[in-house]
Amino acid sequence: MKIFSIYRILVPLFILGYASAYSFAQESKNTSWTRFRGSDGMGVEAMGRVAVQWDSSAYQWEVSLPGLGHSSPVVWDGTIFVTSAVDSTQTGYVMAIDEEKGQILWQHAYNLSELSMHKDNNLASSTPAVDDTQVFVIWYAKEKITLMALSHEGQAQWQSEFDGIEARHGGGSSLVLTDGAVVFTREQEEGSIFSSSWVAVDKISGQILWEVERESCTRNSFSTPLPLQNAMQEKLLLFTSEAHGFTLLDAKTGRVMGENPGILTHRVVASPIYSDGLAVGCRKGETVVLEMDLNSHRVADTALYTLAPNLSPYVPTPLIVKDLLFLFLDNGSVACLRLKSGEVLWRERPAGPLYGSPVCVGGKLYCISKAGEVMVLNAGSKYELLGINTLGEGSYSTPVMSNSGMVLRSFSKLRLLPNLSNP
């Protein structure tokens, strides 16, 4: 397989509104949201509390973004990082925003390459990742995939380029960080001139640490890997895809530890989740729950149970709170099940269709519909709708929790709903 990796300092093609450098504390003030659905990818934040009903006057601030985007913001030590894009001009943007004041700290723009996409996709659909020193951004394109690292102050650290992707719906898988690497997927559809692979790149140098070649299939996956750790402190990554089903990888070496190919027989968009020996994965038309032993790396040959289409999300990633599995379906329906048994406790439709995934903050479920309605439900075994709140603009994004409050992203705006736990 032909892979190009270029290590060089990135000079932005043009820079807009670059502010002076600012300092960061050595430790996070409180809440860091480092990737899609939080630091562990499970979307549950015990700290903090935000309103369940509000109007536009409740926002601490509102920031307009250049272009549009569907990625979620990420947060570190009081700073929000977010991407957006203007597809018509193939321009991508990375911004840093002060989470308390809503002040734009810096903004960079980049020329991107062409990418064939689903009508609801966007060049800024992949959520970045952030650690204590750098923010990592990926741009998918047909010609090449560009992975870049910037300091928190917006200074380019490195850029690496890889063969692009050929897929009908474009790209969308988000970045994941391990101890020393940033991990991404580059899955192709059958007939692509490129091979499919999963890749880990050194966070400091941008050089490839490992690359696992994967099979291409009829429909490539958009799923984001889930970092896990077993009792021996071994770091693992859980992938889901049509080509390989559920896959456990050694996060350090990329070695496949356990796999169940053939169990997810359609396109996989939602990301996997895991709790107490059970892994949950979704493909179009079916949710699969199977047993997985992280210590022995055993992935069950058959499902513990599967769920029918009317209980199976396609795009939104499910959520586990204690022993309950919450499923937010693309049509706007929400279901609550007992995770271990699959017993359906309730199923309701509080709002319209959605692409964004739910998060749980302070025992409440927050999810944004495609029309920009933020639905709030109690994370319990009985259905309780607490509020429906409009953003005034559509959204395909997922809420994010910071120390200052909940960050809500619509197509072209970012808003902060204050943290009620703060004095």
Summary of the structure (lengths in Angstrom):
residues: 423
radius of gyration: 19.9
end to end distance: 55.7
largest distance: 57.6
contacts: 1536
relative contact order: 0.15
helix: 2%
strand: 43%
